Amino acid sequence: MLYPLDPLLPLHATKVKILVKFHSLELHWLGSKYFKSGPEGNDIHQSNVPDSRISFRYDTWKEEMQYVYSGMARLPEEIDF
């Protein structure tokens, strides 16, 4: 069964509004480089999390991803939005 696109347009508009809202909130609370991975994306004055803690979390996450994907995980350096 084929559905017309017209009923889906309000859903897409709502999704875009939500994504813009998340971006503006993260920009406000985490700083302008929040989308970068690891300590490069951390602004300690905004997040109140030290770089050493961010580095530990990021390294642990990378190790877990390599374990889960048998060493074949491709990890992005930045998040696309």
PyMOL Python script that loads the backbone (N, CA, C, O; Angstrom):
from pymol import cmd

cmd.read_pdbstr("""\
ATOM      1  N   MET A   1       0.831  -1.165   0.000  1.00  0.00           N
ATOM      2  CA  MET A   1       0.000   0.000   0.000  1.00  0.00           C
ATOM      3  C   MET A   1       0.889   1.245   0.000  1.00  0.00           C
ATOM      4  O   MET A   1       1.837   1.330   0.781  1.00  0.00           O
ATOM      5  N   LEU A   2       0.596   2.181  -0.845  1.00  0.00           N
ATOM      6  CA  LEU A   2       1.359   3.419  -0.931  1.00  0.00           C
ATOM      7  C   LEU A   2       0.654   4.521  -0.148  1.00  0.00           C
ATOM      8  O   LEU A   2      -0.566   4.670  -0.203  1.00  0.00           O
ATOM      9  N   TYR A   3       1.458   5.284   0.578  1.00  0.00           N
ATOM     10  CA  TYR A   3       0.916   6.398   1.354  1.00  0.00           C
ATOM     11  C   TYR A   3       1.343   7.713   0.710  1.00  0.00           C
ATOM     12  O   TYR A   3       2.482   7.833   0.260  1.00  0.00           O
ATOM     13  N   PRO A   4       0.477   8.670   0.658  1.00  0.00           N
ATOM     14  CA  PRO A   4       0.893   9.975   0.120  1.00  0.00           C
ATOM     15  C   PRO A   4       1.864  10.650   1.084  1.00  0.00           C
ATOM     16  O   PRO A   4       1.844  10.387   2.286  1.00  0.00           O
ATOM     17  N   LEU A   5       2.701  11.512   0.550  1.00  0.00           N
ATOM     18  CA  LEU A   5       3.701  12.182   1.374  1.00  0.00           C
ATOM     19  C   LEU A   5       3.114  13.298   2.240  1.00  0.00           C
ATOM     20  O   LEU A   5       3.715  13.668   3.248  1.00  0.00           O
ATOM     21  N   ASP A   6       1.978  13.828   1.874  1.00  0.00           N
ATOM     22  CA  ASP A   6       1.411  14.965   2.604  1.00  0.00           C
ATOM     23  C   ASP A   6       1.248  14.718   4.101  1.00  0.00           C
ATOM     24  O   ASP A   6       1.588  15.606   4.883  1.00  0.00           O
ATOM     25  N   PRO A   7       0.744  13.550   4.554  1.00  0.00           N
ATOM     26  CA  PRO A   7       0.619  13.358   6.007  1.00  0.00           C
ATOM     27  C   PRO A   7       1.970  13.281   6.724  1.00  0.00           C
ATOM     28  O   PRO A   7       2.038  13.508   7.932  1.00  0.00           O
ATOM     29  N   LEU A   8       3.041  12.966   5.997  1.00  0.00           N
ATOM     30  CA  LEU A   8       4.353  12.829   6.630  1.00  0.00           C
ATOM     31  C   LEU A   8       5.068  14.163   6.796  1.00  0.00           C
ATOM     32  O   LEU A   8       5.992  14.261   7.603  1.00  0.00           O
ATOM     33  N   LEU A   9       4.674  15.175   6.069  1.00  0.00           N
ATOM     34  CA  LEU A   9       5.360  16.462   6.145  1.00  0.00           C
ATOM     35  C   LEU A   9       5.317  17.092   7.537  1.00  0.00           C
ATOM     36  O   LEU A   9       6.341  17.615   7.977  1.00  0.00           O
ATOM     37  N   PRO A  10       4.194  17.072   8.252  1.00  0.00           N
ATOM     38  CA  PRO A  10       4.224  17.620   9.622  1.00  0.00           C
ATOM     39  C   PRO A  10       5.176  16.854  10.539  1.00  0.00           C
ATOM     40  O   PRO A  10       5.799  17.446  11.420  1.00  0.00           O
ATOM     41  N   LEU A  11       5.291  15.544  10.334  1.00  0.00           N
ATOM     42  CA  LEU A  11       6.218  14.756  11.157  1.00  0.00           C
ATOM     43  C   LEU A  11       7.662  15.175  10.889  1.00  0.00           C
ATOM     44  O   LEU A  11       8.461  15.305  11.817  1.00  0.00           O
ATOM     45  N   HIS A  12       7.988  15.385   9.623  1.00  0.00           N
ATOM     46  CA  HIS A  12       9.343  15.806   9.272  1.00  0.00           C
ATOM     47  C   HIS A  12       9.634  17.194   9.853  1.00  0.00           C
ATOM     48  O   HIS A  12      10.721  17.425  10.385  1.00  0.00           O
ATOM     49  N   ALA A  13       8.702  18.091   9.759  1.00  0.00           N
ATOM     50  CA  ALA A  13       8.888  19.436  10.307  1.00  0.00           C
ATOM     51  C   ALA A  13       9.103  19.381  11.814  1.00  0.00           C
ATOM     52  O   ALA A  13       9.934  20.113  12.351  1.00  0.00           O
ATOM     53  N   THR A  14       8.363  18.522  12.495  1.00  0.00           N
ATOM     54  CA  THR A  14       8.525  18.359  13.940  1.00  0.00           C
ATOM     55  C   THR A  14       9.904  17.804  14.259  1.00  0.00           C
ATOM     56  O   THR A  14      10.550  18.245  15.210  1.00  0.00           O
ATOM     57  N   LYS A  15      10.358  16.836  13.465  1.00  0.00           N
ATOM     58  CA  LYS A  15      11.678  16.241  13.680  1.00  0.00           C
ATOM     59  C   LYS A  15      12.769  17.299  13.520  1.00  0.00           C
ATOM     60  O   LYS A  15      13.707  17.341  14.317  1.00  0.00           O
ATOM     61  N   VAL A  16      12.661  18.138  12.519  1.00  0.00           N
ATOM     62  CA  VAL A  16      13.656  19.190  12.297  1.00  0.00           C
ATOM     63  C   VAL A  16      13.655  20.170  13.469  1.00  0.00           C
ATOM     64  O   VAL A  16      14.720  20.589  13.922  1.00  0.00           O
ATOM     65  N   LYS A  17      12.486  20.535  13.960  1.00  0.00           N
ATOM     66  CA  LYS A  17      12.406  21.449  15.103  1.00  0.00           C
ATOM     67  C   LYS A  17      13.070  20.840  16.336  1.00  0.00           C
ATOM     68  O   LYS A  17      13.762  21.536  17.080  1.00  0.00           O
ATOM     69  N   ILE A  18      12.859  19.547  16.551  1.00  0.00           N
ATOM     70  CA  ILE A  18      13.457  18.865  17.703  1.00  0.00           C
ATOM     71  C   ILE A  18      14.971  18.843  17.565  1.00  0.00           C
ATOM     72  O   ILE A  18      15.677  19.109  18.538  1.00  0.00           O
ATOM     73  N   LEU A  19      15.490  18.529  16.372  1.00  0.00           N
ATOM     74  CA  LEU A  19      16.933  18.492  16.165  1.00  0.00           C
ATOM     75  C   LEU A  19      17.558  19.865  16.371  1.00  0.00           C
ATOM     76  O   LEU A  19      18.629  19.969  16.969  1.00  0.00           O
ATOM     77  N   VAL A  20      16.916  20.904  15.894  1.00  0.00           N
ATOM     78  CA  VAL A  20      17.423  22.259  16.101  1.00  0.00           C
ATOM     79  C   VAL A  20      17.412  22.595  17.585  1.00  0.00           C
ATOM     80  O   VAL A  20      18.342  23.227  18.085  1.00  0.00           O
ATOM     81  N   LYS A  21      16.377  22.181  18.288  1.00  0.00           N
ATOM     82  CA  LYS A  21      16.286  22.427  19.729  1.00  0.00           C
ATOM     83  C   LYS A  21      17.427  21.721  20.456  1.00  0.00           C
ATOM     84  O   LYS A  21      18.068  22.323  21.318  1.00  0.00           O
ATOM     85  N   PHE A  22      17.696  20.436  20.121  1.00  0.00           N
ATOM     86  CA  PHE A  22      18.786  19.706  20.754  1.00  0.00           C
ATOM     87  C   PHE A  22      20.120  20.388  20.478  1.00  0.00           C
ATOM     88  O   PHE A  22      20.945  20.531  21.380  1.00  0.00           O
ATOM     89  N   HIS A  23      20.331  20.807  19.242  1.00  0.00           N
ATOM     90  CA  HIS A  23      21.591  21.460  18.890  1.00  0.00           C
ATOM     91  C   HIS A  23      21.779  22.739  19.704  1.00  0.00           C
ATOM     92  O   HIS A  23      22.862  22.994  20.229  1.00  0.00           O
ATOM     93  N   SER A  24      20.725  23.535  19.803  1.00  0.00           N
ATOM     94  CA  SER A  24      20.861  24.788  20.547  1.00  0.00           C
ATOM     95  C   SER A  24      21.077  24.528  22.034  1.00  0.00           C
ATOM     96  O   SER A  24      21.830  25.258  22.678  1.00  0.00           O
ATOM     97  N   LEU A  25      20.436  23.508  22.591  1.00  0.00           N
ATOM     98  CA  LEU A  25      20.644  23.173  24.004  1.00  0.00           C
ATOM     99  C   LEU A  25      22.062  22.663  24.245  1.00  0.00           C
ATOM    100  O   LEU A  25      22.716  23.073  25.203  1.00  0.00           O
ATOM    101  N   GLU A  26      22.538  21.767  23.376  1.00  0.00           N
ATOM    102  CA  GLU A  26      23.888  21.239  23.548  1.00  0.00           C
ATOM    103  C   GLU A  26      24.929  22.334  23.343  1.00  0.00           C
ATOM    104  O   GLU A  26      25.946  22.369  24.035  1.00  0.00           O
ATOM    105  N   LEU A  27      24.676  23.215  22.402  1.00  0.00           N
ATOM    106  CA  LEU A  27      25.578  24.336  22.175  1.00  0.00           C
ATOM    107  C   LEU A  27      25.651  25.224  23.418  1.00  0.00           C
ATOM    108  O   LEU A  27      26.728  25.683  23.797  1.00  0.00           O
ATOM    109  N   HIS A  28      24.507  25.460  24.043  1.00  0.00           N
ATOM    110  CA  HIS A  28      24.461  26.294  25.239  1.00  0.00           C
ATOM    111  C   HIS A  28      25.148  25.625  26.432  1.00  0.00           C
ATOM    112  O   HIS A  28      25.933  26.264  27.133  1.00  0.00           O
ATOM    113  N   TRP A  29      24.859  24.350  26.664  1.00  0.00           N
ATOM    114  CA  TRP A  29      25.342  23.686  27.869  1.00  0.00           C
ATOM    115  C   TRP A  29      26.710  23.045  27.728  1.00  0.00           C
ATOM    116  O   TRP A  29      27.421  22.905  28.723  1.00  0.00           O
ATOM    117  N   LEU A  30      27.106  22.647  26.505  1.00  0.00           N
ATOM    118  CA  LEU A  30      28.362  21.916  26.337  1.00  0.00           C
ATOM    119  C   LEU A  30      29.443  22.681  25.591  1.00  0.00           C
ATOM    120  O   LEU A  30      30.597  22.250  25.576  1.00  0.00           O
ATOM    121  N   GLY A  31      29.102  23.798  24.975  1.00  0.00           N
ATOM    122  CA  GLY A  31      30.099  24.590  24.271  1.00  0.00           C
ATOM    123  C   GLY A  31      30.010  24.409  22.760  1.00  0.00           C
ATOM    124  O   GLY A  31      29.252  23.579  22.259  1.00  0.00           O
ATOM    125  N   SER A  32      30.796  25.200  22.055  1.00  0.00           N
ATOM    126  CA  SER A  32      30.692  25.248  20.596  1.00  0.00           C
ATOM    127  C   SER A  32      31.329  24.059  19.884  1.00  0.00           C
ATOM    128  O   SER A  32      31.082  23.856  18.696  1.00  0.00           O
ATOM    129  N   LYS A  33      32.145  23.266  20.585  1.00  0.00           N
ATOM    130  CA  LYS A  33      32.794  22.120  19.945  1.00  0.00           C
ATOM    131  C   LYS A  33      32.256  20.794  20.480  1.00  0.00           C
ATOM    132  O   LYS A  33      32.969  19.790  20.468  1.00  0.00           O
ATOM    133  N   TYR A  34      31.012  20.779  20.947  1.00  0.00           N
ATOM    134  CA  TYR A  34      30.465  19.568  21.562  1.00  0.00           C
ATOM    135  C   TYR A  34      30.399  18.387  20.619  1.00  0.00           C
ATOM    136  O   TYR A  34      30.380  17.245  21.078  1.00  0.00           O
ATOM    137  N   PHE A  35      30.364  18.618  19.317  1.00  0.00           N
ATOM    138  CA  PHE A  35      30.208  17.547  18.341  1.00  0.00           C
ATOM    139  C   PHE A  35      31.509  16.812  18.057  1.00  0.00           C
ATOM    140  O   PHE A  35      31.486  15.787  17.375  1.00  0.00           O
ATOM    141  N   LYS A  36      32.635  17.293  18.549  1.00  0.00           N
ATOM    142  CA  LYS A  36      33.908  16.603  18.360  1.00  0.00           C
ATOM    143  C   LYS A  36      34.048  15.505  19.407  1.00  0.00           C
ATOM    144  O   LYS A  36      33.536  15.617  20.521  1.00  0.00           O
ATOM    145  N   SER A  37      34.741  14.457  19.032  1.00  0.00           N
ATOM    146  CA  SER A  37      34.903  13.313  19.928  1.00  0.00           C
ATOM    147  C   SER A  37      36.026  13.540  20.931  1.00  0.00           C
ATOM    148  O   SER A  37      36.996  14.248  20.660  1.00  0.00           O
ATOM    149  N   GLY A  38      35.870  12.930  22.077  1.00  0.00           N
ATOM    150  CA  GLY A  38      36.914  12.960  23.082  1.00  0.00           C
ATOM    151  C   GLY A  38      37.122  14.319  23.708  1.00  0.00           C
ATOM    152  O   GLY A  38      36.223  15.161  23.694  1.00  0.00           O
ATOM    153  N   PRO A  39      38.323  14.542  24.266  1.00  0.00           N
ATOM    154  CA  PRO A  39      38.592  15.791  24.970  1.00  0.00           C
ATOM    155  C   PRO A  39      38.619  17.021  24.055  1.00  0.00           C
ATOM    156  O   PRO A  39      38.500  18.144  24.545  1.00  0.00           O
ATOM    157  N   GLU A  40      38.771  16.835  22.739  1.00  0.00           N
ATOM    158  CA  GLU A  40      38.768  17.981  21.824  1.00  0.00           C
ATOM    159  C   GLU A  40      37.419  18.690  21.835  1.00  0.00           C
ATOM    160  O   GLU A  40      37.349  19.897  21.601  1.00  0.00           O
ATOM    161  N   GLY A  41      36.357  17.952  22.104  1.00  0.00           N
ATOM    162  CA  GLY A  41      35.029  18.540  22.113  1.00  0.00           C
ATOM    163  C   GLY A  41      34.560  18.995  23.480  1.00  0.00           C
ATOM    164  O   GLY A  41      33.426  19.451  23.632  1.00  0.00           O
ATOM    165  N   ASN A  42      35.416  18.875  24.468  1.00  0.00           N
ATOM    166  CA  ASN A  42      35.021  19.215  25.832  1.00  0.00           C
ATOM    167  C   ASN A  42      35.421  20.642  26.183  1.00  0.00           C
ATOM    168  O   ASN A  42      36.557  21.055  25.952  1.00  0.00           O
ATOM    169  N   ASP A  43      34.495  21.372  26.732  1.00  0.00           N
ATOM    170  CA  ASP A  43      34.784  22.684  27.317  1.00  0.00           C
ATOM    171  C   ASP A  43      34.492  22.549  28.810  1.00  0.00           C
ATOM    172  O   ASP A  43      33.334  22.572  29.228  1.00  0.00           O
ATOM    173  N   ILE A  44      35.539  22.408  29.602  1.00  0.00           N
ATOM    174  CA  ILE A  44      35.383  22.113  31.026  1.00  0.00           C
ATOM    175  C   ILE A  44      34.567  23.193  31.745  1.00  0.00           C
ATOM    176  O   ILE A  44      33.895  22.903  32.735  1.00  0.00           O
ATOM    177  N   HIS A  45      34.621  24.417  31.259  1.00  0.00           N
ATOM    178  CA  HIS A  45      33.867  25.494  31.904  1.00  0.00           C
ATOM    179  C   HIS A  45      32.368  25.367  31.664  1.00  0.00           C
ATOM    180  O   HIS A  45      31.559  25.858  32.451  1.00  0.00           O
ATOM    181  N   GLN A  46      32.010  24.708  30.576  1.00  0.00           N
ATOM    182  CA  GLN A  46      30.587  24.534  30.260  1.00  0.00           C
ATOM    183  C   GLN A  46      30.066  23.199  30.785  1.00  0.00           C
ATOM    184  O   GLN A  46      28.978  23.141  31.359  1.00  0.00           O
ATOM    185  N   SER A  47      30.846  22.113  30.588  1.00  0.00           N
ATOM    186  CA  SER A  47      30.349  20.781  30.956  1.00  0.00           C
ATOM    187  C   SER A  47      30.656  20.403  32.404  1.00  0.00           C
ATOM    188  O   SER A  47      29.996  19.534  32.972  1.00  0.00           O
ATOM    189  N   ASN A  48      31.661  21.055  33.003  1.00  0.00           N
ATOM    190  CA  ASN A  48      32.100  20.760  34.361  1.00  0.00           C
ATOM    191  C   ASN A  48      32.611  19.319  34.503  1.00  0.00           C
ATOM    192  O   ASN A  48      32.552  18.732  35.583  1.00  0.00           O
ATOM    193  N   VAL A  49      33.112  18.765  33.397  1.00  0.00           N
ATOM    194  CA  VAL A  49      33.713  17.429  33.404  1.00  0.00           C
ATOM    195  C   VAL A  49      35.162  17.597  32.946  1.00  0.00           C
ATOM    196  O   VAL A  49      35.406  18.145  31.872  1.00  0.00           O
ATOM    197  N   PRO A  50      36.141  17.127  33.757  1.00  0.00           N
ATOM    198  CA  PRO A  50      37.543  17.317  33.386  1.00  0.00           C
ATOM    199  C   PRO A  50      37.922  16.521  32.138  1.00  0.00           C
ATOM    200  O   PRO A  50      37.332  15.483  31.841  1.00  0.00           O
ATOM    201  N   ASP A  51      38.924  17.034  31.414  1.00  0.00           N
ATOM    202  CA  ASP A  51      39.384  16.368  30.193  1.00  0.00           C
ATOM    203  C   ASP A  51      39.856  14.946  30.449  1.00  0.00           C
ATOM    204  O   ASP A  51      39.672  14.073  29.600  1.00  0.00           O
ATOM    205  N   SER A  52      40.461  14.699  31.606  1.00  0.00           N
ATOM    206  CA  SER A  52      40.931  13.341  31.909  1.00  0.00           C
ATOM    207  C   SER A  52      39.765  12.362  31.979  1.00  0.00           C
ATOM    208  O   SER A  52      39.896  11.221  31.538  1.00  0.00           O
ATOM    209  N   ARG A  53      38.631  12.784  32.522  1.00  0.00           N
ATOM    210  CA  ARG A  53      37.444  11.936  32.597  1.00  0.00           C
ATOM    211  C   ARG A  53      36.855  11.706  31.201  1.00  0.00           C
ATOM    212  O   ARG A  53      36.465  10.588  30.865  1.00  0.00           O
ATOM    213  N   ILE A  54      36.794  12.760  30.397  1.00  0.00           N
ATOM    214  CA  ILE A  54      36.297  12.633  29.026  1.00  0.00           C
ATOM    215  C   ILE A  54      37.197  11.695  28.234  1.00  0.00           C
ATOM    216  O   ILE A  54      36.712  10.848  27.484  1.00  0.00           O
ATOM    217  N   SER A  55      38.501  11.845  28.400  1.00  0.00           N
ATOM    218  CA  SER A  55      39.455  10.990  27.692  1.00  0.00           C
ATOM    219  C   SER A  55      39.281   9.526  28.102  1.00  0.00           C
ATOM    220  O   SER A  55      39.289   8.637  27.251  1.00  0.00           O
ATOM    221  N   PHE A  56      39.124   9.278  29.401  1.00  0.00           N
ATOM    222  CA  PHE A  56      38.906   7.909  29.881  1.00  0.00           C
ATOM    223  C   PHE A  56      37.632   7.319  29.293  1.00  0.00           C
ATOM    224  O   PHE A  56      37.643   6.182  28.823  1.00  0.00           O
ATOM    225  N   ARG A  57      36.533   8.074  29.309  1.00  0.00           N
ATOM    226  CA  ARG A  57      35.261   7.592  28.759  1.00  0.00           C
ATOM    227  C   ARG A  57      35.388   7.302  27.268  1.00  0.00           C
ATOM    228  O   ARG A  57      34.893   6.284  26.785  1.00  0.00           O
ATOM    229  N   TYR A  58      36.056   8.204  26.535  1.00  0.00           N
ATOM    230  CA  TYR A  58      36.201   8.036  25.096  1.00  0.00           C
ATOM    231  C   TYR A  58      37.057   6.820  24.767  1.00  0.00           C
ATOM    232  O   TYR A  58      36.705   6.035  23.887  1.00  0.00           O
ATOM    233  N   ASP A  59      38.185   6.654  25.469  1.00  0.00           N
ATOM    234  CA  ASP A  59      39.054   5.491  25.231  1.00  0.00           C
ATOM    235  C   ASP A  59      38.333   4.190  25.567  1.00  0.00           C
ATOM    236  O   ASP A  59      38.458   3.207  24.836  1.00  0.00           O
ATOM    237  N   THR A  60      37.585   4.174  26.657  1.00  0.00           N
ATOM    238  CA  THR A  60      36.821   2.985  27.037  1.00  0.00           C
ATOM    239  C   THR A  60      35.768   2.673  25.989  1.00  0.00           C
ATOM    240  O   THR A  60      35.584   1.510  25.628  1.00  0.00           O
ATOM    241  N   TRP A  61      35.067   3.700  25.488  1.00  0.00           N
ATOM    242  CA  TRP A  61      34.063   3.500  24.452  1.00  0.00           C
ATOM    243  C   TRP A  61      34.686   2.927  23.184  1.00  0.00           C
ATOM    244  O   TRP A  61      34.126   2.017  22.573  1.00  0.00           O
ATOM    245  N   LYS A  62      35.864   3.465  22.778  1.00  0.00           N
ATOM    246  CA  LYS A  62      36.533   2.958  21.578  1.00  0.00           C
ATOM    247  C   LYS A  62      36.923   1.495  21.745  1.00  0.00           C
ATOM    248  O   LYS A  62      36.737   0.702  20.822  1.00  0.00           O
ATOM    249  N   GLU A  63      37.456   1.124  22.900  1.00  0.00           N
ATOM    250  CA  GLU A  63      37.831  -0.265  23.157  1.00  0.00           C
ATOM    251  C   GLU A  63      36.617  -1.181  23.126  1.00  0.00           C
ATOM    252  O   GLU A  63      36.684  -2.276  22.568  1.00  0.00           O
ATOM    253  N   GLU A  64      35.510  -0.747  23.717  1.00  0.00           N
ATOM    254  CA  GLU A  64      34.292  -1.552  23.705  1.00  0.00           C
ATOM    255  C   GLU A  64      33.758  -1.731  22.288  1.00  0.00           C
ATOM    256  O   GLU A  64      33.318  -2.822  21.922  1.00  0.00           O
ATOM    257  N   MET A  65      33.794  -0.671  21.495  1.00  0.00           N
ATOM    258  CA  MET A  65      33.309  -0.774  20.118  1.00  0.00           C
ATOM    259  C   MET A  65      34.179  -1.726  19.301  1.00  0.00           C
ATOM    260  O   MET A  65      33.661  -2.502  18.497  1.00  0.00           O
ATOM    261  N   GLN A  66      35.498  -1.674  19.499  1.00  0.00           N
ATOM    262  CA  GLN A  66      36.377  -2.605  18.787  1.00  0.00           C
ATOM    263  C   GLN A  66      36.116  -4.043  19.234  1.00  0.00           C
ATOM    264  O   GLN A  66      36.162  -4.962  18.416  1.00  0.00           O
ATOM    265  N   TYR A  67      35.845  -4.242  20.507  1.00  0.00           N
ATOM    266  CA  TYR A  67      35.537  -5.578  21.007  1.00  0.00           C
ATOM    267  C   TYR A  67      34.222  -6.093  20.427  1.00  0.00           C
ATOM    268  O   TYR A  67      34.138  -7.240  19.989  1.00  0.00           O
ATOM    269  N   VAL A  68      33.214  -5.255  20.426  1.00  0.00           N
ATOM    270  CA  VAL A  68      31.894  -5.658  19.919  1.00  0.00           C
ATOM    271  C   VAL A  68      31.957  -5.980  18.434  1.00  0.00           C
ATOM    272  O   VAL A  68      31.346  -6.949  17.984  1.00  0.00           O
ATOM    273  N   TYR A  69      32.691  -5.177  17.670  1.00  0.00           N
ATOM    274  CA  TYR A  69      32.754  -5.376  16.224  1.00  0.00           C
ATOM    275  C   TYR A  69      34.010  -6.125  15.789  1.00  0.00           C
ATOM    276  O   TYR A  69      34.424  -6.010  14.636  1.00  0.00           O
ATOM    277  N   SER A  70      34.615  -6.878  16.680  1.00  0.00           N
ATOM    278  CA  SER A  70      35.777  -7.731  16.394  1.00  0.00           C
ATOM    279  C   SER A  70      36.920  -6.962  15.726  1.00  0.00           C
ATOM    280  O   SER A  70      37.558  -7.464  14.801  1.00  0.00           O
ATOM    281  N   GLY A  71      37.166  -5.764  16.197  1.00  0.00           N
ATOM    282  CA  GLY A  71      38.270  -4.968  15.688  1.00  0.00           C
ATOM    283  C   GLY A  71      37.999  -4.299  14.358  1.00  0.00           C
ATOM    284  O   GLY A  71      38.911  -3.714  13.776  1.00  0.00           O
ATOM    285  N   MET A  72      36.783  -4.366  13.860  1.00  0.00           N
ATOM    286  CA  MET A  72      36.455  -3.809  12.548  1.00  0.00           C
ATOM    287  C   MET A  72      35.622  -2.535  12.640  1.00  0.00           C
ATOM    288  O   MET A  72      35.100  -2.082  11.622  1.00  0.00           O
ATOM    289  N   ALA A  73      35.482  -1.949  13.811  1.00  0.00           N
ATOM    290  CA  ALA A  73      34.647  -0.756  13.970  1.00  0.00           C
ATOM    291  C   ALA A  73      35.326   0.455  13.340  1.00  0.00           C
ATOM    292  O   ALA A  73      36.528   0.663  13.506  1.00  0.00           O
ATOM    293  N   ARG A  74      34.541   1.252  12.614  1.00  0.00           N
ATOM    294  CA  ARG A  74      35.024   2.522  12.073  1.00  0.00           C
ATOM    295  C   ARG A  74      34.406   3.622  12.919  1.00  0.00           C
ATOM    296  O   ARG A  74      33.188   3.806  12.922  1.00  0.00           O
ATOM    297  N   LEU A  75      35.241   4.346  13.629  1.00  0.00           N
ATOM    298  CA  LEU A  75      34.762   5.337  14.586  1.00  0.00           C
ATOM    299  C   LEU A  75      34.916   6.740  14.014  1.00  0.00           C
ATOM    300  O   LEU A  75      36.011   7.111  13.593  1.00  0.00           O
ATOM    301  N   PRO A  76      33.847   7.523  13.988  1.00  0.00           N
ATOM    302  CA  PRO A  76      33.945   8.882  13.466  1.00  0.00           C
ATOM    303  C   PRO A  76      34.650   9.808  14.460  1.00  0.00           C
ATOM    304  O   PRO A  76      34.564   9.616  15.673  1.00  0.00           O
ATOM    305  N   GLU A  77      35.335  10.796  13.936  1.00  0.00           N
ATOM    306  CA  GLU A  77      35.983  11.783  14.795  1.00  0.00           C
ATOM    307  C   GLU A  77      35.027  12.909  15.168  1.00  0.00           C
ATOM    308  O   GLU A  77      35.157  13.519  16.229  1.00  0.00           O
ATOM    309  N   GLU A  78      34.064  13.178  14.284  1.00  0.00           N
ATOM    310  CA  GLU A  78      33.083  14.224  14.547  1.00  0.00           C
ATOM    311  C   GLU A  78      31.695  13.682  14.209  1.00  0.00           C
ATOM    312  O   GLU A  78      31.554  12.781  13.381  1.00  0.00           O
ATOM    313  N   ILE A  79      30.698  14.228  14.842  1.00  0.00           N
ATOM    314  CA  ILE A  79      29.330  13.836  14.577  1.00  0.00           C
ATOM    315  C   ILE A  79      28.767  14.744  13.494  1.00  0.00           C
ATOM    316  O   ILE A  79      28.873  15.968  13.575  1.00  0.00           O
ATOM    317  N   ASP A  80      28.167  14.131  12.481  1.00  0.00           N
ATOM    318  CA  ASP A  80      27.515  14.922  11.435  1.00  0.00           C
ATOM    319  C   ASP A  80      26.140  15.324  11.883  1.00  0.00           C
ATOM    320  O   ASP A  80      25.399  14.502  12.422  1.00  0.00           O
ATOM    321  N   PHE A  81      25.779  16.572  11.674  1.00  0.00           N
ATOM    322  CA  PHE A  81      24.433  17.019  11.961  1.00  0.00           C
ATOM    323  C   PHE A  81      23.982  17.987  10.920  1.00  0.00           C
ATOM    324  O   PHE A  81      22.859  18.485  10.986  1.00  0.00           O
TER     325      PHE A  81
END
""", "prot")
cmd.dss("prot")
cmd.show_as("cartoon", "prot")
cmd.util.cbc("prot")
cmd.orient("prot")
